[in-house]
Amino acid sequence: MHLPSHPILRAVAWLSAVVLIAGCSSSDSKARAALGEYQAASAANDLPAARMALLKLVRAKDDVSDYWAELGKVQAQMGSYNDAYYAFTRAHELNRSDPAIVRILTELALRSGDLTQAEAKAEELEILSPGDPWVKLVKGWGEYAQLHFDQALAISDSMLASAPNDTAATILKARALVSLRREDEAIDLLNKHIQDVPSDGASIALLAKIYARSDNWTKVAELTQRVRNIAPTDRDNALLLIEAAFRSGNVGLGRKTSFDLLQPSADPTTVNSVLDLWVEYWPSAQRLDDARRLAGMAAGIEQRLAYADFLSRYGSPSDAIRIAQPTATLPIRAGSAEANAVLADALWRTGRAAEAKTRFDAVLAFDPGMRPLCAAGQNSCFVPAMPRLRCLMHRSW
């Protein structure tokens, strides 16, 4: 997210001056200490440490708009847009005359999809800064949301007439063109734009999604790699890159990007998202070997169970038993219920139906309110409270 305000380091001098003027109270002392930590973190380009220092600073002095604004910038740089919105809202409450803060709030609301809030902030911005392009942009997205694609296109064209390389206006125009079934024009627009602004990850990402609509997965892989170089922490782009790599036949790239995401401490939802892509687009026995190895490296039980569940369903239930069994303890407790469910599924797949039923019954008995959701004739089903819990219907018992 581009923030039209001074970089972190340039704010330090101003913040230092305010803290020095403030005096010698306990809160001032804490603020000075937090400022010192902030300066050190900024010099090291350590955004997490900078955020922690700024959180201490606003706790010590919560009535200074600039402190909150600086925190909001750091939060936004780290992709924590909800936290950034809160910080900028506090800054705005303390200083309602700064159009830069209102502009950022407008952008954050629009990025989050809250068009109503974006329109409210745009009205406020129009008073503080008449003619601000973000006012026109919000109007354009308002037209787009009402399916008035021609009007949205006209607004984007008027913005691009005065600012030809404006990213936000380019994206609005491209989206309007796609919605008007003029995809070739959208592709041409975005290709020309990223030639002029090669670091514009948002436009490259949109172009990749347009190519995905036409199943041009080689092009999608090329573009998502560019986005990954610009924004290496963008999880959604990385997942699209994995899909594009496998679907275009570039297995090596798909595996490499998968491993980048499947770090030992990876979030379990990320692990499951990558494994789902393996299921859909990588029908190779190599995926089982990789899952075994990654399970052995996983830092937590949730990650290990994700791999165990994958192995159980797609060709190696014996490995799933080995992984799940140490934590599938009895009697069932909250911390062992899912391990028992995975183990039961793996036992069933190895022909040990009686043992599997005993485990399934124990898990279901742990929460009598859980009822399996199965259609007649299905071999497995899900219980909402435990996404990987499978019941066995119409089988040997």
C-alpha distance (Angstrom), angle and dihedral (degrees) to the residues before:
residue distance angle dihedral
M1 . . .
H2 3.77 . .
L3 3.79 112.8 .
P4 3.80 114.3 -160.8
S5 3.77 94.5 -142.6
H6 3.77 140.6 84.7
P7 3.83 119.6 -60.8
I8 3.79 121.3 -105.3
L9 3.76 98.0 -97.0
R10 3.79 93.5 50.8
A11 3.80 89.7 58.6
V12 3.80 93.7 57.9
A13 3.80 96.2 78.8
W14 3.79 92.4 52.7
L15 3.78 93.6 45.7
S16 3.81 90.7 48.0
A17 3.78 91.9 53.2
V18 3.80 93.3 50.6
V19 3.80 93.0 48.9
L20 3.80 92.9 48.1
I21 3.80 91.6 51.2
A22 3.80 91.9 49.3
G23 3.81 99.4 79.2
C24 3.76 135.8 -132.0
S25 3.82 107.9 -54.8
S26 3.79 122.1 131.3
S27 3.79 91.1 -102.7
D28 3.81 90.0 50.1
S29 3.78 90.5 52.2
K30 3.80 91.1 50.8
A31 3.78 89.8 46.9
R32 3.81 91.9 52.8
A33 3.80 90.8 49.7
A34 3.80 91.4 48.5
L35 3.78 90.5 48.3
G36 3.80 90.4 53.6
E37 3.80 90.2 52.6
Y38 3.79 89.9 47.6
Q39 3.79 92.5 52.0
A40 3.79 91.7 50.6
A41 3.81 92.6 47.4
S42 3.80 91.8 47.4
A43 3.79 92.3 50.2
A44 3.82 88.5 52.2
N45 3.81 91.9 44.9
D46 3.81 87.4 -124.5
L47 3.81 103.2 154.0
P48 3.85 97.3 -178.3
A49 3.81 90.7 53.2
A50 3.81 90.6 44.3
R51 3.79 89.9 53.4
M52 3.81 92.1 49.7
A53 3.79 90.9 49.8
L54 3.81 92.3 49.3
L55 3.80 91.0 48.8
K56 3.80 87.6 56.0
L57 3.79 89.7 47.1
V58 3.82 94.7 53.8
R59 3.80 90.4 45.5
A60 3.79 89.4 54.5
K61 3.82 94.1 42.2
D62 3.79 110.7 18.2
D63 3.81 96.4 164.4
V64 3.81 99.4 68.4
S65 3.80 113.8 97.6
D66 3.80 95.1 -158.2
Y67 3.80 92.7 57.5
W68 3.79 91.0 55.3
A69 3.80 91.8 44.6
E70 3.79 91.4 52.4
L71 3.81 89.9 49.3
G72 3.80 89.2 50.3
K73 3.81 91.4 54.0
V74 3.79 92.3 52.0
Q75 3.81 92.1 46.1
A76 3.81 90.0 51.4
Q77 3.80 92.4 48.3
M78 3.80 88.0 54.7
G79 3.80 91.9 50.1
S80 3.82 94.4 -111.2
Y81 3.79 93.1 132.7
N82 3.82 97.3 164.0
D83 3.80 90.4 53.2
A84 3.80 89.8 44.7
Y85 3.80 90.9 52.4
Y86 3.80 91.1 52.2
A87 3.81 92.1 49.1
F88 3.80 93.1 49.0
T89 3.81 90.2 45.9
R90 3.81 89.0 56.6
A91 3.80 89.6 47.3
H92 3.80 89.6 51.4
E93 3.80 92.7 49.0
L94 3.80 88.1 56.1
N95 3.80 95.7 43.1
R96 3.80 116.3 23.9
S97 3.79 95.2 171.0
D98 3.81 98.9 67.7
P99 3.83 110.0 100.5
A100 3.82 91.5 -168.3
I101 3.81 91.0 65.5
V102 3.81 92.9 46.8
R103 3.81 89.6 48.1
I104 3.81 90.9 54.2
L105 3.81 91.6 47.2
T106 3.79 88.7 51.4
E107 3.78 91.3 51.4
L108 3.80 93.9 46.3
A109 3.81 92.2 49.4
L110 3.80 90.8 49.3
R111 3.80 92.4 47.5
S112 3.79 90.9 51.2
G113 3.80 91.2 52.6
D114 3.81 94.4 -112.9
L115 3.79 96.6 135.1
T116 3.81 93.8 168.2
Q117 3.81 91.8 57.6
A118 3.81 91.2 42.0
E119 3.80 90.4 54.1
A120 3.81 91.1 48.8
K121 3.81 91.4 51.5
A122 3.81 91.0 44.5
E123 3.80 90.1 56.8
E124 3.78 89.4 52.4
L125 3.80 91.0 46.2
E126 3.80 91.7 51.7
I127 3.79 88.9 59.8
L128 3.80 94.4 47.8
S129 3.80 96.5 39.0
P130 3.82 113.2 18.9
G131 3.78 112.4 -153.7
D132 3.79 95.0 19.9
P133 3.82 107.7 160.5
W134 3.80 92.2 -132.5
V135 3.81 88.9 66.2
K136 3.79 90.1 57.3
L137 3.80 91.7 43.4
V138 3.80 92.7 54.9
K139 3.80 89.2 50.2
G140 3.77 88.6 52.0
W141 3.79 92.9 52.5
G142 3.79 88.9 45.8
E143 3.80 88.9 58.0
Y144 3.79 90.1 46.0
A145 3.81 91.7 51.5
Q146 3.82 89.0 53.6
L147 3.82 89.6 51.6
H148 3.79 91.5 -110.6
F149 3.79 91.5 137.9
D150 3.81 95.7 162.3
Q151 3.80 90.9 55.9
A152 3.80 91.5 46.8
L153 3.79 88.7 50.8
A154 3.81 91.5 50.8
I155 3.80 91.9 51.2
S156 3.80 92.3 49.1
D157 3.80 90.6 48.9
S158 3.80 91.1 52.3
M159 3.80 90.3 51.0
L160 3.80 93.2 47.8
A161 3.80 90.7 49.7
S162 3.80 88.8 68.2
A163 3.82 98.1 29.8
P164 3.84 109.5 28.0
N165 3.81 95.5 -178.2
D166 3.80 98.0 44.2
T167 3.81 106.4 139.0
A168 3.80 97.6 -155.4
A169 3.80 93.4 50.0
T170 3.81 91.5 45.5
I171 3.79 91.8 53.1
L172 3.80 91.8 47.5
K173 3.80 90.6 50.9
A174 3.81 93.0 46.9
R175 3.81 91.9 49.4
A176 3.81 90.8 48.5
L177 3.80 91.4 49.8
V178 3.80 92.1 50.4
S179 3.79 90.6 49.6
L180 3.83 88.7 51.1
R181 3.83 88.1 53.6
R182 3.79 91.5 -111.3
E183 3.79 95.4 125.2
D184 3.80 95.2 148.9
E185 3.79 89.6 59.4
A186 3.81 90.8 48.1
I187 3.80 91.1 51.4
D188 3.80 91.5 48.3
L189 3.81 91.2 48.4
L190 3.80 93.6 50.3
N191 3.79 95.0 43.5
K192 3.79 91.0 53.4
H193 3.80 91.1 45.1
I194 3.80 95.9 52.8
Q195 3.80 89.9 47.5
D196 3.80 86.8 60.5
V197 3.83 95.0 37.0
P198 3.83 106.0 28.9
S199 3.80 92.6 170.8
D200 3.82 94.2 59.9
G201 3.79 99.6 113.9
A202 3.80 94.5 175.5
S203 3.81 93.4 58.6
I204 3.81 92.0 44.1
A205 3.81 89.9 50.8
L206 3.81 91.7 50.9
L207 3.80 90.7 49.3
A208 3.81 89.4 51.7
K209 3.80 90.8 53.4
I210 3.81 91.2 50.4
Y211 3.80 90.5 52.5
A212 3.81 88.8 48.5
R213 3.81 89.1 59.3
S214 3.79 88.3 62.4
D215 3.84 93.5 42.1
N216 3.80 93.7 -114.8
W217 3.79 91.6 149.1
T218 3.80 96.0 164.9
K219 3.79 88.8 60.6
V220 3.80 91.4 44.0
A221 3.81 90.2 53.5
E222 3.80 91.3 49.8
L223 3.80 93.5 50.0
T224 3.80 97.2 42.7
Q225 3.81 88.7 52.5
R226 3.80 87.8 57.0
V227 3.79 90.9 50.3
R228 3.80 89.9 48.5
N229 3.80 90.0 55.6
I230 3.80 89.6 51.9
A231 3.83 97.6 40.0
P232 3.81 108.8 19.8
T233 3.83 93.0 173.7
D234 3.82 95.2 56.3
R235 3.82 100.3 117.6
D236 3.81 96.8 -173.6
N237 3.79 91.8 52.6
A238 3.81 90.6 48.9
L239 3.81 90.8 52.4
L240 3.80 90.6 50.1
L241 3.81 88.9 49.0
I242 3.82 90.5 53.9
E243 3.80 91.0 50.1
A244 3.81 92.6 46.5
A245 3.80 92.7 47.3
F246 3.79 94.1 52.5
R247 3.80 94.1 41.4
S248 3.80 91.6 50.5
G249 3.81 91.9 48.6
N250 3.81 96.9 -107.9
V251 3.81 95.9 130.6
G252 3.80 93.4 164.4
L253 3.80 92.1 58.4
G254 3.81 91.4 44.9
R255 3.80 91.8 52.6
K256 3.80 93.8 44.7
T257 3.79 93.4 51.0
S258 3.80 90.2 44.5
F259 3.79 90.9 54.4
D260 3.82 90.0 48.5
L261 3.80 88.4 60.1
L262 3.80 97.5 36.5
Q263 3.77 96.5 70.5
P264 3.84 116.1 157.1
S265 3.81 91.4 -101.1
A266 3.81 96.1 39.8
D267 3.78 116.4 144.0
P268 3.84 109.7 -95.4
T269 3.81 90.8 -124.8
T270 3.79 89.1 57.1
V271 3.80 90.9 49.2
N272 3.79 91.1 51.8
S273 3.81 92.1 45.9
V274 3.79 92.0 54.2
L275 3.80 92.8 44.7
D276 3.80 89.8 50.9
L277 3.80 88.2 56.6
W278 3.81 89.8 50.2
V279 3.79 89.0 53.3
E280 3.80 93.4 50.7
Y281 3.78 103.1 37.7
W282 3.81 111.4 18.0
P283 3.82 112.6 60.4
S284 3.79 95.2 174.6
A285 3.79 131.4 124.8
Q286 3.80 86.4 -132.9
R287 3.80 89.0 76.7
L288 3.82 89.8 66.1
D289 3.80 92.4 52.8
D290 3.80 89.7 48.4
A291 3.81 92.2 48.6
R292 3.82 91.2 51.3
R293 3.79 91.4 50.9
L294 3.81 94.1 45.4
A295 3.81 91.6 47.7
G296 3.79 88.9 55.8
M297 3.80 90.2 53.2
A298 3.82 97.2 43.1
A299 3.79 114.9 120.9
G300 3.80 99.2 -148.8
I301 3.79 141.1 39.2
E302 3.81 93.5 -116.8
Q303 3.78 91.2 58.3
R304 3.81 92.1 45.6
L305 3.80 91.3 50.6
A306 3.80 90.5 51.2
Y307 3.80 89.3 57.2
A308 3.80 91.6 42.7
D309 3.78 91.5 52.7
F310 3.81 90.4 49.2
L311 3.81 92.0 49.0
S312 3.78 91.8 47.5
R313 3.78 94.3 53.1
Y314 3.78 99.7 39.8
G315 3.76 108.2 44.4
S316 3.81 115.6 -57.2
P317 3.82 112.1 69.3
S318 3.80 91.1 152.8
D319 3.81 88.9 64.2
A320 3.79 89.3 47.8
I321 3.80 89.7 55.0
R322 3.80 90.7 50.3
I323 3.82 92.3 50.3
A324 3.81 98.7 41.9
Q325 3.81 101.0 38.5
P326 3.83 99.2 76.5
T327 3.81 91.5 60.5
A328 3.82 98.0 32.4
T329 3.79 91.7 93.4
L330 3.80 127.2 165.4
P331 2.93 138.6 -97.4
I332 3.79 93.2 47.0
R333 3.79 117.0 -106.5
A334 3.79 130.8 174.7
G335 3.78 90.4 -97.8
S336 3.81 94.9 50.8
A337 3.81 103.1 37.6
E338 3.79 96.9 92.0
A339 3.80 93.0 43.8
N340 3.79 88.8 53.8
A341 3.80 90.7 49.1
V342 3.81 92.0 52.1
L343 3.79 91.0 45.2
A344 3.81 91.6 49.9
D345 3.78 91.4 52.2
A346 3.80 91.5 49.4
L347 3.82 91.7 47.3
W348 3.79 90.4 53.1
R349 3.81 91.6 50.0
T350 3.81 90.2 54.0
G351 3.79 91.4 52.8
R352 3.80 97.5 -102.1
A353 3.79 93.5 126.1
A354 3.81 98.2 157.8
E355 3.80 93.0 53.1
A356 3.79 89.9 45.4
K357 3.79 92.3 52.6
T358 3.80 91.4 50.2
R359 3.80 90.5 54.4
F360 3.80 94.3 44.8
D361 3.81 91.2 49.0
A362 3.79 90.6 50.0
V363 3.79 92.3 51.6
L364 3.79 92.7 47.9
A365 3.81 90.6 46.2
F366 3.80 88.7 54.8
D367 3.81 87.7 66.7
P368 3.82 110.9 21.6
G369 3.80 89.7 -174.5
M370 3.79 91.5 68.5
R371 3.78 113.3 96.3
P372 3.79 122.2 -175.2
L373 3.79 117.1 -112.6
C374 3.79 105.1 -141.4
A375 3.75 133.6 148.2
A376 3.77 116.8 -139.2
G377 3.75 111.8 -84.8
Q378 3.78 96.7 20.8
N379 3.77 118.9 130.0
S380 3.79 95.7 -148.7
C381 3.78 141.0 16.4
F382 3.79 143.4 179.6
V383 3.76 131.9 -108.4
P384 3.82 107.9 -148.6
A385 3.79 96.4 -135.2
M386 3.82 91.4 56.1
P387 3.78 111.3 33.4
R388 3.81 95.6 -160.3
L389 3.80 97.3 43.7
R390 3.79 109.8 116.1
C391 3.77 127.1 -168.3
L392 3.78 123.0 -153.5
M393 3.79 113.1 -127.4
H394 3.78 129.8 -172.2
R395 3.77 91.4 -0.3
S396 3.80 132.3 124.3
W397 3.77 94.8 -50.0
